[in-house]
């Protein structure tokens, strides 16, 4: 009996250490309520990514249906909207785990969706900033005069839930550990 209880306490201690060190992965729903689609405004995904922090083990959840798809591409493929030899996931939704630090580039390969802004870059291991955020769609047209109407505000984070704080997670794990200790 004492051996079983010490095993449980060791497992709980390991869980607490993992949580306190931020090992808990977070799932990011790409574009929040907009999902993975041709965005309006075209800067939707760069704005979304700039508000997120990505870590190794986090998951990007791409919510889409045909004709959309998603491919993780090179920086060059991202800039040219060309998947090259990348695997294209045509059936959504698709979850992709971020396993390495640095920038990760994603595009939709259907028709001109990528050129229309359906592309995303996230940086793992640090907070995304504007220098790493996805630029708007590329264009070869000449600049147009400034609009007389202000552009729409960026999408809100309504519908996305913030990550659980380390303190909240610690107390949750501690509570579970206390209950388990009482049971054993």
Secondary structure by P-SEA (a helix, b strand, c coil): caaaaaaaaaaaaaaaaaaaaccbbbbbccccccccccccccaaaaaaaaaccccccbbbbbbbccccccccccaaaaaacccccccccccccbbbbbccccbbbbbbcccccccccccccccccccccccccccccccccccccccccccccccccccccccccaaaaaaaaaaaaaaaaaac
